[in-house]
Amino acid sequence: MENAALIVLLESILGKGQSTSKGNYAFNCPLCTHHKPKLEINLKTNAKKENPWHCWICDSKGKTIRSLFKAIKAPSNKLSELKLIIQPGSREEYITYEAIELPKEFLLLSNLATQVIKDKVAYIESKHAFRFLKQRGITPEDIIKYNIGFCNDGPYGGRVIIPSYDDNGRLNYFIARDYKGLSPRKYKNPPMSVKDIIGFELYINWNAPIILCEGMFDALTIKRNVIPLFGKVLHQKLMTKLVKSEVDKIYIALDKDAIKDALKHCEKLMSYGKQVYLVEMEGKDANEIGFESFLNTIENTYPLTFHGLLAKKLESI
């Protein structure tokens, strides 16, 4: 879709836009805060590599979207994203998220058989971690596939560690879940200013239907081409990737208390021509109902129409 990534980026800053004519998109102007969308941006880059913009109310104008971002004091990460869209392949493409590392105390659960002699305490603790994962429906095959481990001591001691990797195999996030039930905080995750990453990206086929869910345990239960959001927010990087990809069917399976967020994501993706399915699980999450029940649920879920979307919005009020 032409300029789809650019539209997603602009709407993340300026709010919902609308197509006008000759490649222009109209937005509410943040410089004069007029109530009508009078800020027009030409998304068709001209021969001079410019995208002229002009507010018909306050007469603010410029020749590039970068100059607009500077004028409205857009965050630096948005300027970096703009550069990737306008100048694909730039060096900044390789600095798309904060560098993180697994805890130094991290032990692979699949390797514990070789660590028995080295650390018997860690081996005994691994049994507790295994038991916790089994209770959550996680199989030995999942443990191997997703590189799941745990920490016996250190800042993440007593926690199962589930890593996420990008499409190049680089660590982009991990969750650390207390498996002993002794900590007041169930989760202690890496210190990151923004979670604008794509969970389990290494395993995603962008030409097949994709399922979006909230957490990693839900994703491990669903198994098939699933991306955890690590919450309820559909971040910029994932939205852009979905819009630019060939995937046409997207299943949104958030918890019942996130229905308003789920509907917002549905509307956004539908506006870009994606076929969206709202998966409703009657108050439970995917990890609670299990793989077979979840599979049965999505097999009986039908594409959401704009009429159906409106009805769901009214129900959620």
Salt bridges, closest charged atoms under 4 A:
GLU11 OE2 - LYS16 NZ 3.86
GLU11 OE1 - LYS268 NZ 2.57
ASP59 OD1 - HIS54 NE2 2.82
ASP59 OD1 - LYS61 NZ 3.83
GLU92 OE2 - LYS83 NZ 3.42
GLU125 OE1 - LYS180 NZ 3.32
ASP142 OD2 - LYS223 NZ 3.28
ASP166 OD2 - ARG170 NE 2.95
GLU201 OE2 - LYS241 NZ 4.00
GLU214 OE1 - LYS232 NZ 3.98
GLU267 OE1 - LYS313 NZ 2.67
GLU280 OE2 - LYS312 NZ 2.83
